[in-house]
Structure formats: C-alpha cells, structure tokens
Amino acid sequence: MTLNSKNAIIYGAGGGIGSAVATTFAAQGARVFLVGRTQERLEAVADGITAAGGRAEVAVFDALDENAVDEHARSVAEQAGGIDVSFNLISGGDLQGIPLADMTTADFTRPVLTRLTANFVTARAAARHMVKQGSGVILALDSGSAHGSPMMGGTGPADAATDTLVRNLAAELGPQGVRVVGIWTAGLPETLSPEKIAAHSGAPKMDDAAFQGLVQQLDGMRMTRRSPRLEQVAATAAFLASDAAGAITGTFVNVTSGMFPS
C-alpha cells in the first residue's frame, strides 16, 4: 500500500487526528497540503514531515469559507497537477455531557451546521476537480454515534448528516471514478485531556485519577476492550485513500472497536 505521488488536502491538519493523518500520508509518499486556522500548529506538522523527507505545504484559512476553499483547491489542482485525496477533519465545537432537554439551541445545532457545512464545501471543491480527472478519494470522519448515543448533544445528528452526505456523494460521484468513504472513530485517548473534556462538557476540570478512570472506562466499552490509537486511524485512512482500497466507496470503516452500534 502506498500513496506515492498522490496530492492530498487535509483540512484541520493541525489537530491530533489531522496531524497524524498528514504525517502518515506523507510517509507513504503523498504530497500533503495542510489547511487550518492556526499557523503555528500547521508549521509544526509541516516541519516534522519535511524533516522526515516528506513534502508538505501550509495554507491558513477557515474551511467554512467556501471561497477560500474553492480558491485553494483550484490552486492545488493547477500547481500539483490534480487533487487525489481530500480529507476534512475540522472540529465541530460539539458540547457533550448535557441532557438534550437542558441544551441551548445554539449548542445543539453548532456541530451539525459546522461539520455538515465544512464537509460539503470541501468535498464539493475537490469533487469538481476529481471528476475532470476521472479519479480521486474524498474522506470524512465522525464518531459513528448517529444510531443513538445519549448525552452526546448535537454530535449524533451531526454524524447522521455526515453519514448521509458520504453515501449520497458516493452514489453521484462513483460513476465518474471518484470514491467517497467515511471512518467512524471516537474516544481516542491520545486526543483527550482533562482540559479538552472540560471544554466539551462544560463541567469542572477533572483530576488525574478521574481522567485515568475515564480512559479505562472507554477501553471497557469496546468490543476488544482496548481503544484505537491515532496511528491506527491514520493507517486506516491511508489504506482507504490508496489504490489498494479498490472500489470501496459509500461505506464506513468502524475503528471505534464497537463503541457505538452500527
């Protein structure tokens, strides 16, 4: 399996999953175009990639800005000779741990609007170029919680919207040689911290013992009794983006280890 000579745009490349995916893609030979809103984070990821002999370029803008997304995709397609992979990994600003009956409308709808808009805008920009070349892969990621996950706020509806978008795009773009595939994953220990959990739940920051207890609880919820790792999610994405994935499209790979029903 290799991504040699492929051009990949990764939105949200400065985050935990985004940086892992970018690093893995580059290690497998892809030229990666890192997009995000924080220059310092993107530069740090790019520096690590180039130090390892890979190719990475940075662009700072908001993936919700459709004009910026369209212009960047056009620039990449012209400069690099095409877009082979597009992967949106931006955060949706989800708020969890609060009963739906107690949530504000803004907190509930924010992840739905943010993630659906970003996935649509970035996928549309890539699709227009991929259709012309007759090939390409569009990837999306969510927690797989669309089938019923209490205390997740707007995350479940946001996931449901993403799932449907992936399937519909796959049906429309498949005959033109473009694959669209989703990944389900959630609760990656390497991306969690007491500070992040407090920010997403609105609850007080937990101490180290409580945090370790949460990580163990997450492990216990898996069918395999262990949580997936960042490198496993990134490797899965790299496989789906590669020619080795064949005609896989319109479906989801579950790397939550059975945390949510599918």
C-alpha positions in Angstrom: 0.0 0.0 0.0 1.3 3.4 -1.0 0.2 7.0 -1.6 3.2 7.7 -3.8 2.8 10.8 -6.0 -0.7 11.5 -4.7 -1.8 15.0 -3.8 -3.8 15.2 -0.6 -5.5 18.2 1.0 -6.1 17.7 4.8 -8.4 20.2 6.5 -7.8 20.5 10.2 -4.3 19.3 9.8 -3.1 21.0 13.0 -5.3 18.8 15.3 -4.4 15.5 16.8 -6.0 13.3 14.2 -5.3 15.7 11.3 -1.5 15.8 12.1 -1.3 12.0 12.5 -3.1 11.5 9.1 -0.9 14.1 7.4 2.3 12.5 8.8 1.2 9.0 7.7 0.1 10.2 4.2 3.5 12.0 3.7 5.4 8.9 5.0 3.7 6.9 2.3 4.7 9.3 -0.4 1.9 11.7 -0.7 2.4 15.4 -1.1 0.2 16.9 1.6 -1.4 20.3 1.7 -2.1 21.2 5.3 -5.1 23.5 5.9 -6.1 25.0 9.3 -6.7 28.2 11.2 -3.5 28.2 13.3 -0.3 28.9 11.5 2.0 27.7 14.3 0.3 24.3 14.6 0.4 23.7 10.8 4.0 24.8 10.6 4.9 22.4 13.4 3.3 19.5 11.5 4.9 20.6 8.2 8.4 20.8 9.8 8.1 17.3 11.1 7.1 16.0 7.7 9.8 17.8 5.8 12.4 16.7 8.4 11.5 13.1 7.7 11.9 13.7 3.9 8.3 14.3 3.1 6.5 17.1 1.2 4.1 19.5 3.0 2.7 22.9 2.2 0.7 25.1 4.6 -2.4 27.2 4.0 -4.2 29.2 6.7 -7.9 29.7 6.3 -11.3 28.6 7.6 -12.7 25.5 6.0 -16.2 27.1 6.4 -15.1 29.9 3.9 -16.3 28.4 0.6 -14.5 31.0 -1.5 -11.2 30.3 0.3 -11.7 26.5 0.0 -12.6 26.8 -3.7 -9.6 29.0 -4.5 -7.2 26.8 -2.6 -8.5 23.6 -4.3 -8.1 25.4 -7.7 -4.5 26.4 -6.8 -3.5 22.9 -5.7 -5.0 21.3 -8.8 -3.1 23.7 -11.0 0.1 23.7 -9.1 0.3 20.0 -8.3 -1.5 18.6 -11.4 -4.6 17.4 -9.6 -6.2 16.6 -6.3 -6.2 12.9 -5.4 -7.4 13.0 -1.8 -9.5 15.4 0.3 -10.0 14.8 4.0 -12.0 17.1 6.2 -11.1 16.8 9.9 -12.1 20.1 11.4 -13.7 20.3 14.8 -17.4 21.0 15.1 -17.4 22.6 18.5 -19.5 19.8 20.0 -20.8 20.2 23.6 -21.5 16.9 25.3 -22.5 15.6 28.7 -25.6 17.7 29.0 -29.2 16.2 28.5 -30.8 17.4 25.3 -33.7 18.8 27.3 -31.2 21.2 29.0 -29.2 22.3 26.0 -29.5 25.6 24.2 -30.4 25.6 20.6 -27.0 27.1 19.6 -25.1 24.4 21.4 -27.2 21.7 19.8 -27.1 22.9 16.3 -23.5 24.2 16.2 -21.8 20.8 15.4 -24.5 19.9 12.9 -24.1 23.1 10.9 -20.3 23.4 11.3 -19.4 19.8 10.3 -22.0 19.4 7.6 -21.1 22.7 6.0 -17.4 22.0 6.1 -17.7 18.5 4.8 -20.0 19.7 2.0 -17.8 22.7 1.0 -14.5 20.8 1.0 -16.0 17.7 -0.7 -17.6 19.9 -3.4 -14.4 21.7 -4.1 -12.4 18.5 -4.5 -15.1 16.7 -6.5 -15.2 19.3 -9.2 -11.5 18.7 -9.9 -11.6 14.9 -9.4 -14.5 14.5 -11.8 -12.4 16.2 -14.5 -9.5 13.8 -14.0 -11.8 10.8 -13.5 -10.4 9.7 -10.2 -10.0 10.7 -6.5 -11.0 9.9 -3.0 -13.0 12.1 -0.6 -12.8 11.0 3.1 -14.9 12.0 6.1 -14.7 11.1 9.8 -17.2 11.1 12.6 -17.8 9.3 15.8 -20.4 6.8 14.5 -22.9 7.9 17.1 -25.8 8.5 14.7 -27.7 5.4 15.8 -28.4 6.6 19.4 -25.9 7.8 21.9 -27.3 9.7 24.9 -25.6 12.7 26.4 -23.8 13.4 23.1 -25.7 16.6 22.4 -25.6 17.5 18.7 -22.9 15.0 17.9 -25.3 12.3 16.9 -27.3 14.4 14.5 -24.1 15.9 13.1 -22.8 12.3 12.5 -26.0 11.3 10.8 -25.8 14.3 8.4 -22.2 13.4 7.6 -23.1 9.7 7.0 -25.9 10.6 4.6 -23.7 13.1 2.8 -21.0 10.5 2.3 -23.5 8.0 0.9 -25.1 10.5 -1.4 -21.9 11.8 -2.7 -20.6 8.3 -3.4 -23.7 7.5 -5.4 -23.3 10.6 -7.5 -19.6 10.6 -8.0 -18.9 6.9 -8.3 -19.8 6.6 -11.9 -17.3 9.3 -12.6 -14.4 7.5 -10.9 -14.5 9.3 -7.6 -14.8 7.3 -4.3 -16.3 8.7 -1.1 -15.6 6.8 2.2 -16.2 7.5 5.9 -14.4 6.5 9.0 -16.1 6.1 12.4 -13.9 6.6 15.5 -14.3 8.1 18.9 -12.7 8.5 22.3 -9.1 8.3 21.2 -7.0 8.5 24.4 -4.2 10.4 22.7 -6.5 13.2 21.7 -8.1 13.6 25.2 -7.1 15.7 28.2 -8.8 17.0 31.3 -8.8 20.5 29.7 -10.4 19.3 26.4 -13.0 17.3 28.2 -14.0 20.2 30.4 -14.2 22.4 27.3 -16.5 20.0 25.5 -18.7 19.2 28.5 -18.9 22.5 30.4 -18.1 20.5 33.6 -15.2 21.3 36.0 -11.8 20.0 35.1 -11.3 16.5 36.4 -8.2 15.5 38.3 -5.7 12.9 37.0 -7.3 10.0 38.8 -10.7 10.8 37.4 -9.2 11.2 33.9 -7.4 7.8 34.0 -10.7 6.3 35.2 -12.4 7.7 32.2 -9.8 6.3 29.8 -10.2 2.9 31.4 -14.0 3.2 31.1 -13.6 4.0 27.4 -11.4 0.9 27.0 -14.1 -1.2 28.7 -16.8 0.0 26.3 -15.0 -1.5 23.3 -15.7 -5.0 22.0 -11.9 -5.5 22.0 -11.6 -3.9 25.5 -9.0 -1.5 24.1 -9.2 1.9 22.4 -7.9 2.5 18.9 -4.7 4.5 18.6 -4.1 7.5 16.4 -1.6 5.6 14.2 -4.3 3.0 13.5 -6.9 5.6 12.5 -4.2 7.3 10.2 -3.3 3.9 8.7 -6.9 3.1 8.0 -7.3 6.5 6.3 -4.2 5.9 4.2 -5.5 2.5 3.1 -8.8 3.9 2.1 -7.1 6.7 0.2 -4.8 4.3 -1.7 -5.4 2.3 -4.8 -5.2 -0.8 -2.6 -8.8 0.0 -1.5 -10.0 -0.8 -4.9 -13.6 0.2 -5.5 -14.5 0.7 -1.8 -17.0 3.6 -1.6 -20.2 4.8 0.0 -19.4 2.9 3.3 -17.8 3.4 6.7 -14.9 1.7 8.4 -15.5 1.4 12.1 -12.4 1.8 14.2 -14.2 2.6 17.4 -13.8 -1.1 18.3 -17.5 -1.4 18.6 -18.1 1.6 20.9 -21.2 2.5 19.1 -23.8 0.3 17.3 -23.6 0.4 13.5 
